[in-house]
Amino acid sequence: MTGEPLLVFPDPPPPLLAQTLDLGGYPWKAAGNVSIATQTEPADGWAGALVCADEDPEGAFGVCRALRKRDAPLEPILLLISGAQLGELEMREDLFDDFCLSPFHPKELEARLRHLFWRSGRGTRAEIVEYGDLLLNLETYQAAMGPRPLDLTYMEYELLKFFATHPGKVFTREQLLSRVWGYEYYGGARTVDVHVRRLRAKLGEEHANLIQTVRSVGYRFGQPRSLAPG
């Protein structure tokens, strides 16, 4: 992404939407109407708009209409709608560039935003590491498992990042100590075991087996490469 924020309607936005944007590294500002959006518009303009139309459709389409009627029409505009509103879109196709059904999956919303910003040449998103439902933002040190944010300490995050960027490979405790903590770290192999145990607990029972113990060797994140899904 470039430095310009994304305009979001309404204010406040749905919590999952705000979390998805934050985790994806998208700067944004919320506005409850066109007047506020105009007053708070950055000097370099908005990067685009994400408009939720499922709760207040008239207000949402009014915002889209006003953004399109500007001297320099705002692009891109991503619309969030309910399934019941699909029939209304045909007559309003000029008001948005893409839409996403609500309730949305964070990965789908991310994919649609990435496509819109790539198409409009507005820049790329923050560096993100993904493995299954796990998502790590390497710029903001945020982590989430699906829609659920993970509350990690700095070293828990660093260990999980190392694992997620080396899936399928087996590392000894000594290798993890040197690669994640550094050669000078004093604490011994038990430090790795403690952090792995905490990470598994925070990942949750359903995902704890992402970090597998390899008997007499160490740990592996995810499936072995020969078994990993293609």
N, C-alpha and C positions, 0 to 999 in steps of 0.2 A: 504494500500500500504506500501511497504518497502521504505527505503530512496532513493533507486536508481531511477534515472529519466527514463522516457520513451523517446525513440528516435522517433522524429516526422519528416516526410518528406512531403512537401518541407519546405523551409525557405524563407519567413514566411509562416506559415500554414494558412488555411482559418480562418477568425475571429471567426466563430461559433465553430470550432473545438477547438481553443485555449481557448475560454470561457468555453466550456463544460469540458475540462480537468481541468481548474483552479477551476471551481465550484465543480467538483467531488473530488478535493483534490489530483489529480495525478501530481506529479512533472514531468516536461518534458523539453527537449531541442530540438530545431529544427536544422536540417542540410540539406543543399542543395545538397549534394552528399556524396558518400561513404568515400572519403578522409577526408572530414570535420568530418563526423561521427566518423571515426577512431581517428582523432586528439583530438576530444573533449570527447571521451568516458571516463566516470568516472573510478576511480581505481577499484571499485567493479563491473564494467560492467553496461550495460544497463538493465533495468528491462524488456524490451521488445521493440517493435517498432509498430508505427501506421503510415502506409504509404498510402498517398493519390495518387491514380492512375488515377483519372478521368481527370485531366488537363494535366499531363505529364506521360502517361502510360509507355513509354520506360524507362524514368528515374526512375520511381517508381519500375518497375519490375527489373531493374538493381540493385537498392538498395536491394531489397528482395533477389536477387540471390547472391549478395556479402555477405549478412548477413548469408545466409544459408551455404555458402562455408567456413566460418571461422573454425578454429581449434575446437572451441566450438560453434556450430551453435546457433544463437540467437533465443530464443523462449520467449514468444509468439510473433507472428507477426499478426496484424490486418490490413486488406486491405480495403480501401475505394474506391469503384468503381462506375461507372455510370451503369444504367440498360443496356445500349448498349454494355457493356463489359462483360456481363455474359457469353456469348459464348466463351470467351477467357480463362476462368478460368480452364476448364477441363484439358488443357495441362500444367497448371502451378500450380496444387494443392500442389506440394511439396514446393512452395515458400511462403506459408502463412498458418496460423492456422485457421483463420476465416475471413469473409468479411462482410462489411456493405454497403448497397446501399447509394449513395450520389445523391441528398441532403438527409441527415440523420436526424432523430429525436434524440435530445439529450438523451432521455430516452433509446432508443434502443442501441445507442452507449455505454452508461453507462452499460447497461445490458450485452452486449457482452464483454466489458472490464472486468467486474466483473467475468464473467464466465471464461475467459481466465486466469486471474490471480489466481482464485481459483483452476483451473485445473493444473496450473503450480506450485502452492504452493508458489507464490511470495508474498503472504500477502493479506490483505484486504484493502478496500478503507477507506477514511475518514468517520466519522460518519455523515450520511445524514438523514434529515427528509423530507419525501415526503407526500404531500396530493394533489391528482389530479395533476394539472400542476405545483403546487408550490413545490419548492425544496430549502432546507436550508442546507448549509454546516456549521456544528457546530464548526468546527475547524478554518475555515477562515472567519467566519461571512459574507459569501456571500449568496445572495438570488436571486432567479430567478423565473419568472412565464413563464414556457415553455422556449423558447429561449431568452426571454427578461430579462436582469438583473434588479434587483430592487435596487434603490439607497435609502437605509434606514439609519436613524440615529441609534445610539446604542440602545436607548430605544425602538424605533420602531421595531428594530430587536428582542429585548428581548420579547416584547409583542407578536409579530407574532410567535416567537418560542414557547412561552407558549401556545398560542392558538393552534398551529399546533400539539403540543404534547399532547393536551387534547381535541381532536375533539369530537363534539357532546354534550359536557357538558356545562351547564350554570353557569356563574360566575357573582357575583355581582361586582359593581365597587369597593367596599371596599375589596373584596377578591383579585381582580386584583391588587389593590394598594399594598396589603401586600405581594402577591406572586411574583410580578414582580418588583415593586419599593422598597419594603422593609417596615417594620413596621414604621421606623422613617421618611419616606418620607413626606415632607410637601408640600401640593399642593391641596389636596382634590380630590373628585370624578371627577371634571371637567377635571383634567389632563388626566384621562382615555378616556373621550369623545373626547378630542382634538387629542390624539394619534390614536384612532380608526378612526376618520374622515380622518386623514392624511394617515393612512394605506389603507383605502378604496380607496382614490384617487390614491395612488401609485400602488395598485393592478390593477386598471383600471376598467372601467365601467362593463366589462364582468365578472369580478371576485369579484367586491366589495361586493356582497351578501354572500361571504364566511363568513364574520363577520356579524352576524345577531343581531339585537336589540331585546331583549326579554322584552316586555313592563312591566314596574314596577319592573323589576328584575335586568337585566344587559345585558350581551352579551354571545353569543354562536358562536363558530367557526364550520362551516360545518353543516351537517345535524344531527338532533337528532339520537342517536344510533339505535332506533327502525326503523328509515327510511333510515339509511345509507346503501349504496350499499354494498353487500357482496362480 
